[in-house]
Amino acid sequence: MIKEKISATVDPQRLADAKALLSSDNTSAVLNAALDALVERERERQWLEAHTDADLPGEVAPDLSDLPWHD
């Protein structure tokens, strides 16, 4: 994968919190994870915006009849 070097000014506490959440000291990994989450969230938001409730299926009850039950 081709990478692009960037320079960014970020809130140091927010960056530290993100690194702690990912258990990583790698700023690039944290920024890539953040960008992945942003892209996924925006694609989902755009998809939902483009589809009305009428287009979406209703709730489907799962078939639990084959599950082993205890007590």
C-alpha positions, 0 to 999 in steps of 0.5 A, a space after each residue: 500500500 502506498 502511504 502518504 506522509 502528513 503533518 497534523 496538529 491534534 489534541 494531545 490528550 485525545 491522541 493519548 486516549 486513542 492510543 490507550 484504547 488501541 493499546 498502541 504507541 503507533 500514531 499512524 495506526 491510531 490515525 488509520 483506525 480513526 480514518 477507517 471508522 470515519 469512512 465506515 460511519 459516513 458510508 453507513 450514514 449516506 446509505 441510510 439517508 438514501 434509503 427510506 424506512 419503506 425500503 428496509 426490511 422489518 425486524 425478523 424474529 430469529 429461529 431459536 428452536 435448534 438451540 440447546 436449552 438448559 433448565 
